[in-house]
């Protein structure tokens, strides 16, 4: 029998795993990423199909049914998670609240990501005066306390979903700028960037084709971190009465409305607080996991 030739290219193709199979294996072996993807995916589906999933109208009030406990505390199956101080179904408000949190987190992260990434890449690639100006802007932004500025702006303009998204999107770009600036400075010294410049590639082409694909791992992590940060800030603003205004369902607003009864009916605070905690944890784990599985050295 003729022995197998290990140098045969056909045999090598059979035994060398493809990039897609390696990526699939990394994802399946990363517990944190799987947990984050499942939780975030479920909450996204819940938010998208809220009108079909919610058992009741989240705005409908029934004072005869106010403060009913959840089913696990002696309540009825009609209101699985009980009702609030106005008799509104708590489960329905929790489901619709997922829409508010995910919408604010996603759009605010996109706005801040576009601003911060543009500034950071420009500073890291061009250097010189551009870098000095961007560094000055970053220092100015870091000197501004996010919560206090957000409270002041929202108090002046009035609390609404649009105002909260705009304020958070314009205040959370600094981390994008810092990380993208540092990453771009490292990548611009690589040989493939010099090669692209040598053959006459334009600056936009070099940035989009050579630099951005090599810093996307860092960008993924910052997007998820800032998305979670925006969700927490929205909850804090709503808790203080300067975020999403009633009767719009918001998890932070639900915590604020239940705080006065916390000693007697703790589930009014614990349920939305627990869901908020799980969502933020899942987003962070998802971002960290995506960074790990897409990194060339497969960091874990």
Order of alpha helices (4+ residues) and beta strands (2+ residues): alpha-alpha-alpha-alpha-alpha-alpha-alpha-alpha-alpha-alpha-alpha-alpha-alpha-alpha
